[in-house]
Amino acid sequence: MKNFKAHILIVDDDDRIRDLVKEYLNQNNYLVSTAKDSNDAFEKTKIIKFDLIVLDIMMPGKTGLEFTQEYKDKINTPILLLTAKGEPFERIEGLEVGADDYLTKPFEPKELILRIDNILNKTKSLVVKTLIEFGNIKIDLKKLFIYKKDQRLKINKTEKIILEKMINYPGKIFKRDEISNLIDLGKERSIDVIVTRLRKKIEENSKSPKYLQTIRGEGYVLWIE
């Protein structure tokens, strides 16, 4: 079986561009899947964990910007945006909603490869922590358990998503709407309930938290010693 460098999803409503980009990336040892629009792309991300998404901005239905804003945190995959106009405001907006880079059409195939390689190299340098110990606590996100003294407490899917993000960004304040986007939950009160539940599993005294703290008027933060 051929050893591909990475698996890339190309999302563009133009059949010709999809086929050309796919052919060129295949020639450069990338495994490539394609999608005709944002809905098609999101359905594929439910099945396959891609290393990178090359995403056209101007598409019928949900645009590339809307896709990035809505799904980037959920799929946790780097995104390279393709823009036909190359307008500064469009590029800035793309970066603001979470895109990792952008490329203006028409582009040189060599530049596409260089930008893809640059994103993938940065991504590989970021090691996602799934096991961490602090105080008397050990969190194992692979096995979905929190170990506290002689207790073994189960982590559910929602708690795992929140903990994984916080563990990898200790000291960062996560606003409620940011957490809501991560777990696809709209009610602020429900987020408070989830955090309270996590505190009971992590803290010695959940009413006076040492690690998972509330920053009044801003959100939540995980302080790890």
N, C-alpha and C positions, 0 to 999 in steps of 0.2 A: 504494500500500500504506500502511495506517495506521501512523503512527509511535508505537508504544507506549512508555510510560515504562520498563517492565521486564517480564520474564517470570517469573511466580510460580507455584510448585507448591503446591496446596492438598491436604493429606493428612488425611482424616477418614473414618471408617467410616460416618458418618451422611450418607446421600445428600442429605437436605434441607439440611443445613448447607453441604455442598460446593456445592450449586447456588446457594444464597443468597449465599454469599461470592463465588463466581465471578461472579455477575450484578452484584453491587455493585462489584467490582474492575474488571470490564469497563466499567462505566459511568464509572469514574474513569480510564480510559485505560491499564489494565494488561492485558497478555496473560496468560491464565490456563490452566494445565493442572491436572488433578486426579488423585488416586490414592486408592484405597479403603483401603489399609493400608501398612505400612512396606515390605513386600516389593515391592509394586507401585511405591511411590515410588522405591526404590533402583534398580529396573530402568529407570525413566524417567530417572534421573540419569546412567545409563550412556550414554544417547542424546543428552540435552539438557543444556546448561549453564544452569541456572536462576540468576536474580539473587537469589532468596529463596525459602525454603520456609516455609509456614505449616503447622505440624504439631500435630495433636491428641495429647495425652499418653495418654489412655485409649483404647486400641484393642485388638481381639483380636489374638493373636499377639505380635509385637514391639511394645512400647509406644513412644511418642514419645521417652521418656527413653532407652530402649535404642537406638533408632535414632540419636539424637543422639550418644550415647557411642561407638557403633561406627563411624558413618559420617562424622561432621562433618569430621574432618581429611582423609578420603579424597576427599570431594566438594568440599571447600573452598567451601561455600555458607552464607550467613547463615541462621539458623533462628529463627523466632518460634514459641514454644510456646503452644498453647491448653490451658488447664486448666479443668475444670468446677468443681473444689472451691475453688481459690484458697488452699489451705492453704500457710502460709509455708514449711514444710519441703519441699513439692513444688516451689515456685518456686525456693527456694535450690538444691535438687538439680538442677533444670533448668539454672540458671546455672553450677553447678559442672561439669556434664558438657559444657558448651560452647555452650549456647543463647545467642543475642544479646539476647533479650527474651522476655517472656511476657505473655499477656493472659487474663484470667479470663472464662469463659462465665457468663451471657450478657454480651455486650459490645455497645457502640454501634458501628455500622459506621464512624462518623467516627473513633473512637479507633483502630480497626484501621488505617485509612489513615494516621493520624498516626504510629503506631508503625512501620509499613512504611516510610514516607518517612524517618523518623529513622534506621532501620537502613541503608537504601540510601544516604543522604547520608554516613553514616560510612564505609560500604564504598567509595564512590567516592573518598573522600579518601585511602584507602590505596592508593598506587601500588605494584604488585608489580614488583620489580626482576627483569629477566630478562637483563640485561647488566651486568657489573661488572668493574672492573680493580683490582688491588692488587698491589704488588710488581712482579714480572715476569709476572704471571698475568692472563689475560683469560678470563672465563667467559661464554659465550653460550648461554643455556638454550633459546633459540628454535632455533638451528642445531644444538644438542647437541654443542658442542665446547668443549674447554679449550685455550687457546693458551698455551704455555710456551716462551719463547725462540723457537726455530725449529721447535718441535714443534706438531702439531695432534692432540689426543687426543680420541677419541670418548667422549661421555657416554651411558650407557644410561638406560632409563626409571627404574629404581630410584635411580640416582645423581642424576638430575635432580630427583626428588621431594625427596630429602634436601637437596641443595644449594639448591634454591629456598626451602625453609623456613629454612635457616640463613642464607642471604644476606639475607633480609628481616628476620631477627632476630639480627643480629650481636651477640656477647657473651652471648647466652642459652644456658644449659646445657640440652641436650636429653638426657633420660634414655633409656636403652636401650628401655624399654617404650613411650616416646613415639615413638621412631623406628620401633619394631616396628609400632605402630598405623598410622603413615603409609604404610608399604610392605607391610603385611599379612604380616609375617614374625615368627614366634614364637621362633626360636632366637637367643639372645644371641650365641653364637659366630659365627653367620652375619652379624650386624650388625657385629661386630668385623672380619670379613673384608671387608665392603663399605667400611667406613671406611678400612681399611688400603689398599684399592685406590684410593680417592679421594685419599688422602695421596700416593701415588706419582705421581698426575697433577698434584697441586697444589704439593707441597712440593719445595724444592731437595734437602732431605735428609729422606726420609720417616721415618727412625728418630729424628730430632730435629726434630719439626714446629714450625713457627713460626705457622702459621695454624689448621689443624684439629687442635685439641689434646684430649687426654683429661684430664678432671677426675676424679681417682681417687675411686671410690665414688659418683660422681654421673652422669657421662655424657660427652658431647662438646660442644665449643663451637667456633665459628668466629670467630677474631679477625681483623678486617680493619682495616688501618692507614688 
